[in-house]
């Protein structure tokens, strides 16, 4: 931004800088899988993050919408940057998470993953035969939200359920909860609760 005062001097005014993102928990080693939360103290900012080592930008990386799950036996580095229109983007923040499970925990975790895979396959089979079943669409959406942490996939299924049955109580409540707790869209969430 450039301003000129009455005496003819040109004054350069730099735009404010967005605060750098903060991770919770911070970097470390963990003996169980961990959900990573990212916050920025600048109001109305958007956080974008990557896990492939490349720096996030306005057009690169995923938009942070909720906790990032770091699963068993993994080593993940998360890079995050915050943006706000009219502001200079924040510096890149980085955090590294290493999950090291004891052998017994690995076996239990593998069994859980196998069980979840079977559950998801069941939902897919039912929807292949009955693609318009609102109850199955809603239940599968809940599974994606709660177990897989696939919030975008869950949102698609809740919307499909409501297209089939606009008054489906489960889809209305669960989609409202996703909008409120994950997306932070309280107004839209309230509109679904009131239907």
C-alpha positions, 0 to 999 in steps of 0.5 A: 500500500502506498500513501502520499501525505500533504507534504508530498512524501510517499509512505509505504504501509505494509499490510498486516501479517497473519499470525503463524499457525500453531499445532496441538499437540506439538511435534513429538513421538507418540505410542498411539495414533494422534489427532493434530489440531491447527489454530491461528490467532488471526480472526477470519484466517484460512489455514492450508497444510501439506504432508508431502514436504512442499510449502502450502500456498494460496492454491496448494495444499489442503484447507484445514477443516478439522483434526488431522489423524496421524495413524499407527507406525507413521512419521508425518511432517505437517507444514501449515500456513495461514492466509487472510485477504488483505494480509500478508500470509503467515510464515510456514509452521512445521511439526513432526509426528512419529507414532511408534506402537508396541507390538501388541497394539499393532496387532489390535490396530490392524484388526480394527482397520480390517474390521473398518474396511469390512464395514465400509465394503458392506455400506458400498455393497448396500448402496450399489443395490439401493443407491437411494436408501437415505438410512444407509447413506446417513449411516455411511456418512457417520462412519466416514465422519467418525471413523475415517475422518473423511469429512468431505465424503461424509458431507456428500453422503449426508446431502445425498440422504437429504435429497432422497428424504429432506426430513430424514432426522438422522441426516439432518442432525448429523449433517448439522453437527458436522457443519457446526463442529468441523466446518464451524458454520453455526448458522447453516448448522442451525438451519438444519437443526430447525428443519 
